[in-house]
Amino acid sequence: MPTYDYYCASNGRTVEVIHRMAETIHTWGELCERAGLEPGDTPADAPVERVITGAAGIVGGVYAGDPPPSTGGCGGGTCGCGG
């Protein structure tokens, strides 16, 4: 299952949790329950929002901005040589 980061504006905390892609967490109480945290002074109904993390740039285990892997020869210009 994938991991997701959620941010709570009420307390300024970001918490990472694991859940199915089809699920969404809406409140601090839900987030704390899923993460095994005590809610503390933050109201359980405080809204949270899922934040985009750096993993969004990863495609197939390779950072999307990296040059293509070498095949031992010119990649027809895809390697940046203009070839």
C-alpha positions as CSV (number, residue, x, y, z in Angstrom):
1,M,0.0,0.0,0.0
2,P,1.2,3.5,-0.7
3,T,2.1,6.1,1.9
4,Y,0.5,9.6,2.0
5,D,1.3,12.7,3.9
6,Y,-1.5,14.7,5.4
7,Y,-1.2,18.3,6.8
8,C,-3.3,19.8,9.6
9,A,-3.5,23.6,9.5
10,S,-4.9,23.6,13.0
11,N,-1.7,22.4,14.5
12,G,0.9,22.8,11.7
13,R,1.7,19.0,11.7
14,T,2.3,16.8,8.7
15,V,1.8,13.0,9.3
16,E,2.6,10.1,7.0
17,V,0.2,7.2,6.9
18,I,-0.3,4.1,4.8
19,H,-3.7,3.4,3.2
20,R,-5.3,2.1,0.0
21,M,-5.4,4.5,-3.0
22,A,-9.3,4.5,-2.8
23,E,-9.2,5.9,0.7
24,T,-9.0,9.5,1.8
25,I,-8.6,10.8,5.4
26,H,-10.6,14.0,6.1
27,T,-10.0,14.8,9.8
28,W,-7.3,15.0,12.4
29,G,-9.1,12.3,14.4
30,E,-9.1,9.9,11.5
31,L,-5.5,10.7,10.8
32,C,-4.4,10.1,14.4
33,E,-6.4,6.8,14.5
34,R,-4.7,5.6,11.4
35,A,-1.2,6.7,12.5
36,G,-1.6,5.5,16.1
37,L,-1.1,9.0,17.5
38,E,-2.9,10.8,20.3
39,P,-4.8,13.8,19.0
40,G,-3.5,16.0,21.8
41,D,-5.2,19.5,22.0
42,T,-6.2,19.5,18.3
43,P,-10.0,18.9,17.8
44,A,-10.7,15.5,16.3
45,D,-12.9,17.2,13.6
46,A,-10.1,19.5,12.4
47,P,-9.7,19.1,8.7
48,V,-6.6,17.7,7.1
49,E,-5.4,17.8,3.5
50,R,-3.3,15.3,1.6
51,V,-0.1,17.0,0.4
52,I,2.0,16.1,-2.7
53,T,5.4,14.7,-1.8
54,G,8.6,14.4,-3.8
55,A,7.7,10.8,-4.7
56,A,5.4,12.2,-7.4
57,G,8.4,12.7,-9.6
58,I,9.4,9.0,-9.5
59,V,8.4,6.9,-12.5
60,G,9.4,3.2,-12.5
61,G,12.0,3.8,-9.8
62,V,13.8,6.5,-11.9
63,Y,13.4,10.2,-11.2
64,A,11.5,11.7,-14.1
65,G,14.2,14.3,-14.7
66,D,17.1,11.9,-15.1
67,P,18.5,11.1,-18.5
68,P,17.5,7.8,-20.0
69,P,19.7,4.9,-19.1
70,S,22.5,4.1,-21.4
71,T,22.1,1.2,-23.9
72,G,25.7,1.2,-24.8
73,G,25.3,3.4,-27.8
74,C,23.7,6.6,-29.0
75,G,20.0,6.8,-28.2
76,G,19.1,8.7,-31.3
77,G,19.5,12.0,-29.5
78,T,17.6,11.0,-26.4
79,C,20.8,10.9,-24.5
80,G,21.3,14.6,-25.0
81,C,24.2,14.3,-27.5
82,G,22.1,15.6,-30.4
83,G,22.9,12.4,-32.2
